[in-house]
Amino acid sequence: MKKQVIDILKEFGIPESAITDQTHFSRDLGMDSLDSVDLIMQLEREFGIRIPDEDYHKLTTVQDVLTYLEAEQAATA
């Protein structure tokens, strides 16, 4: 799962060496709100889930995304 998230971030031109669990999307990577929406859409497509708009603000770091995805997978299992 982490590799898939990293691969998505690499599509934004972010080098893998800049990505850690604590990497903050806007502060560390300079992603703006449009980038964030694009990221969410790619995560939804990659993992076959729907992320409600009200959850967007929870996903600010790589670890936040991984935790969210794990919870979603557990809820649908």
C-alpha positions in Angstrom: 0.0 0.0 0.0 2.8 2.4 0.9 4.5 1.8 -2.4 1.4 2.6 -4.3 1.0 5.9 -2.4 4.7 6.7 -3.1 4.2 5.9 -6.8 1.2 8.3 -6.9 3.3 11.0 -5.3 6.1 10.4 -7.8 3.6 11.2 -10.6 3.6 14.7 -9.2 7.3 15.0 -9.8 8.3 14.3 -6.2 11.5 12.3 -5.8 11.1 9.2 -3.7 14.0 10.4 -1.5 11.8 13.3 -0.4 8.9 11.1 0.8 8.7 9.7 4.3 5.8 8.8 6.5 5.8 12.2 8.1 6.1 14.1 4.8 3.4 16.9 4.9 1.9 17.4 1.5 1.6 21.2 1.5 4.4 22.2 3.9 7.1 19.8 2.8 6.1 19.1 -0.8 4.5 22.5 -1.8 1.2 20.9 -2.9 -1.6 23.3 -3.2 -5.4 22.6 -2.9 -5.7 21.6 -6.5 -2.8 19.1 -6.1 -4.5 17.8 -3.0 -7.8 17.2 -4.8 -5.9 15.5 -7.7 -4.1 13.3 -5.1 -7.4 12.3 -3.5 -8.9 11.4 -6.8 -5.8 9.3 -7.7 -6.0 7.5 -4.3 -9.7 6.8 -4.8 -9.0 5.3 -8.3 -6.0 3.3 -7.2 -7.6 1.8 -4.1 -11.2 1.6 -5.3 -12.6 3.7 -2.5 -14.6 7.0 -2.1 -13.0 9.6 0.2 -15.7 12.0 1.3 -15.0 15.8 1.0 -15.2 16.1 4.8 -12.2 13.7 5.2 -9.9 15.7 2.9 -8.5 17.8 5.8 -7.5 14.6 7.7 -5.1 13.6 4.9 -2.1 15.9 5.3 0.8 13.4 5.6 1.8 10.2 4.0 1.1 8.4 7.3 -2.4 10.0 7.5 -3.1 8.6 4.1 -1.8 5.1 5.0 -3.8 5.1 8.3 -7.0 6.2 6.4 -6.5 3.6 3.7 -5.9 0.8 6.3 -9.1 1.8 8.2 -11.1 1.9 4.9 -9.9 -1.5 3.9 -10.6 -2.9 7.4 -14.1 -1.5 7.3 -14.9 -3.1 3.9 -13.3 -6.5 4.8 
